[in-house]
Amino acid sequence: MHIAALILVGIGVLFVVAAATVKSFLITRKEQRCTATTDGEVVGFVRSGEMFYPVVRYVVDSRVYERRMPAAVNTRKVLYGGPFVRGTVDAGYDVGQRVRVRYDPETPTRWFVEGDTVTWTLVKVFAFVGAGLMVLGVVFAVASAVTTG
């Protein structure tokens, strides 16, 4: 088998393993721990370089939490005001939008927005890229074997 084919398959396997790891550790564990729900609201966006992170406010046992979502978006359509970015940011969320928050009753700072698909999108992209590289590696190996043999 040609070395390039082995490299493509190997990189593809790494991408698939990364997708499975993210699914297992970031999604499944968080879903198992975050069993309580509350209503939340997108109150703004925090900027870090060219990336913008939605900030969600939610209340647990009379304590108010304002937490930055882990997923960011890169856009330039923003208005500034106060500690947050205010205005329209194409992040799938609007300022003032109500969201359903799932949180860990023991650690309310461990949370996620129900229905958020950003992490799942990351898993899918890694899995598809990995599968594509593996298929490309196999095709390359077969083509190499046919031309040399």
N, C-alpha and C positions, 0 to 999 in steps of 0.2 A: 504494500500500500504506500502511496506517495506521502511524503512527510507533510505536505501542505494539507492533504485530506485529514491526516491525524490531528493537525493543529486546529483545523476548522471544527472537527468533531469535539475535540477537547474544550475549545472555547465555548462551543454550543452547550456542552454538558455543564460547564461552570455557570452559564447564564440560567439554565434550567434549575440547577441546585440553588442559585441565588433567589430565583423566584419562589421555590418551595420554602426556603428559609424565611423569606419575608412573609410569605403566607402564614407559616407556622408561628413565627415569633411576634410579628407585628399585628397580624389580624386575629388569628385564632385565640392567642393568649389574652389579647385586649378584650375580645368579645366574651371570653369566659370570666374575666375579672370584673368587667363593667356591666353589672346586672341591674343597677338602679337607673331611673330616667328622670329627667327634668326638662323644662323648657329653657331654651337659650335664645340669645339674639346676637346677630353679627353687629358689632359696635364700631368697627373700623378695620383698617389694614395697617400693619407695621411693615415698614420698608427696610430691607437689608440689601444694600447694593442695588441691583436691578430687579430684585425679587420682592414680591408683596405677599404677606401672610395675613389671611383673615383672622380677626380677633373676635372671640365669642365670649359673651358674658352669660353666666348662669349662676343660680343660687342653690346651695345645699345647706340645709339646717340653718337658715338665716344668714349664712355667710356667702358673700358675693365673690365669685371667681371671674377673672378676665384672663383668658388663656389664648395664646396664639396657636392657630392650627398648624400642624407639622408640614402641610403641603403649601407650596408657594406657587405664584404665577408671575410670569414676566410680562409686564405691560407698561405703557407710558401714559395711559389715560387716567390721570389722577388729579385730585385737588387736595391741597395740604391744609391742615388746621388742627391745632392742638398736638397731643402726643401721637395721634394716629393719622394715617392718610385718610382723608374723607373724600367721598365722591364715587365715581364709577370706576370700578376695576373689574376687568373681565376675568373673574376668578370662580365663576359659578355661584357667587354669593353677592348680595347687595347689602349695603349698610341698612340696618333696621329689619332685615329678614329674620323671621323666627325659625329656629331649628330645634330639633329634638336631640338632646345631649344624653348619652349613656356614660355613666361614671362608676368608678369603683367605690362602694360605700365605705370601705376602710381608708381609701386614699382618694378623695374627690378630685385631686389634681391629675389623676389618671383618668382620661376621658376620651371620647371621640364623638363626632356628629353622626347620628344615625343616617344611613343612606349616602354618606360621602363615598365617592368612588375613586378618589385620587390614588389611594394606596393599592386598590384592586387594579387600577390602570397600570401602575408600575409593575405589579406582578405579571399581568398579561403581556406587557411589552417585553419584559425579560424572558418570559416563557416562549413567546413567539419568535423573538430574535434567536434564542437558544435553539429552538426546534429548526428554524430556518438554516442556521449555521450547520447543524448536524446533518440535515438533508443535503445541503450544498457539499459538505465534506464527503458524504457517501456517493453522491453523483460524481464528484471529482475523482474519487477513488475508482469507481466503476469505469469512468471514461479513461482514466489513466491505465487501468488494467486491460481495457479493450485495445487501446492504441499500442501498448507495449507487448501484448501477448498474442 
